[in-house]
Amino acid sequence: MLMTGTEYIESLRKLNTRVYMFGEKIENWVDHPMIKPSINCLAVTYDLAQDPEYADLMTAKSSITGEKINRFAHLHQSSEDLKKKVKMQRLCGQKTASCFQRCVGMDAFNAVFSTTFEIDEKYGTHYHENFVKYLKYIQENDLVVDGAMTDPKGDRALAPHQQKDPDLFLRIKEVREDGIIVRGAKCHQTGSINSHEHLIMPTIAMKEEDKAYAVSFAVESDAEGVYMIYGRQSCDTRKMEENADVDLGNKQFGGQEALVVFDDVFVPNERVFLCGEYDFAGMMVERFAGYHRQSYGGCKVGVGDVIIGAAALAADYNGAAKASHVKDKIIEMTHLNETLYCCGIACSTEGYATKAGNYQIDLLLANVCKQNVTRYPYEIVRLAEDIAGGLMVTMPSEKDFKSDTVVGKEGETIGDICNKYFAAAPTCSTEDRMRILRLLENICLGSSAVGYRTESLHGAGSPQAQRIMIARQGNISEKKELAKAIAGIK
Amino acid sequence: MDILIGIKFCGGCNPRYDRKLKKEEIENKLFTFFKALKTQFNIEHAREDAHYKYLIVIGGCSTCCASYDQYKADKVIKIKDISDMPIEIYSFQEEQNGVEEIL
């Protein structure tokens, strides 16, 4: 059954998830001012699914039960489904201007579903059956799942088994008759605190010596031994300021990352989806990464839509909208943003059915998509900052604008002075101008820059990871033959 | 018997016009139209367990990617632009009594 946003938030209160921040345990993390905006983002993924105006993208028919489910829990059944996924992500980016965190789970579902099918085919294991049962439970209860891949990795020059500290890659510590004990951590986990469940995957392709690290499983977020340490964001403590509003830029929404620790956690057999079959670790990683690189051709585009709108408004408010170079910058931002969208749609359109039946994106095009995402958002925010002007980062606080402390010789308050000297085009109030500049600050270099900038660079794999995949998928030998044929080389 | 009309929105990822306002405009026009014909009609968000005389799919752009195969309808009408109207419904009067076009 589909939950509402409010029901989702209430469902989080029933969890005993262990969350730490600033060196202390946070008891009521659901209402914590630094965490709440990221929970609001996820609530949007529930509320949009209830709204007929958005339901076509936000919901799908389950291939397992035939019931209506949130698309974030869906196994893609066609290229059309893959395209709708990208469109849904664009929509969610537009509505939140933040990372809405739910796509990691969706991408993990599709990667684990198809990989477990092929593991079972080779080894006669029952991982696929385990996973289908698990996903049915997730779909029926409309849960948020953190698809967790990135290990701390320690010394990058060393394989998992060579690390001085064996926990730097999450590993199987003990195999028991009824399940496994796992130990280690996952870094940069988007939305982990806001997730009901965690679905763990290996982080790299592995060899036999790393067998103990080839593991995939699911646990409840409040399982015994699991805890999370909240990741700081630029300007995050502004959210702790009393009555904070304008200075936040985006009061309602935000992203979230955390370090998730697995301190000897027991996983029952029915929740294990890979256990030592090291030759499939690479397939799971590659498929998840492929889906996630496609995802960025949707979510970042949606946030880009908001940035372009904000930059255009800033130009209006500054009285600069008619300047030809400003118009051209808006065009350039749009061009860059829609290029990212083109890539997301292209890799979806070229999707194909896996052996398990769900649809996989075109890997080459998905990697090209993400490679562009490592660059274009940086240019988009540069242009946005250019249009906004320096005031975006030098403006006094909201408290100053509202202060009635007298500072002028004629009795002017700090608020009077701020409103006098920061007024611009008569079509907007000084407060509206301040709001749009703070929104741009939030996305370009504030707390949401985590999602729009650095996540664009390193999320779903750093740029070099895509270049390796592009090299593998580039079909250079065929291109050489094409050149030989044209040049008359035999 | 009342004429049953279903409305289905696309998902709205990058709409070129306000689809909600368009729905209201269509509803108002149809109200006038069916009132003139002295015919009762109902318009609702499309449900899979209903059978519609007309299913109006409101797409925010020319792609109009909304899926509608899951609904039962005699006729599917797509709206892809702010200027589009479900003019096919106006032929309803001709089917009924052959009167001249009212709208």
Interface residues (C-beta under 8 A of the other chain):
Chain A: P52 E53 Y54 A55 D56 L57 M58 K61 E80 K83 K84 K87 M88 R90 L91 Q94 G302 D305
Chain B: I7 K8 F9 C10 G11 G12 C13 N14 R19 K20 H45 C65 A66 S67 Q70
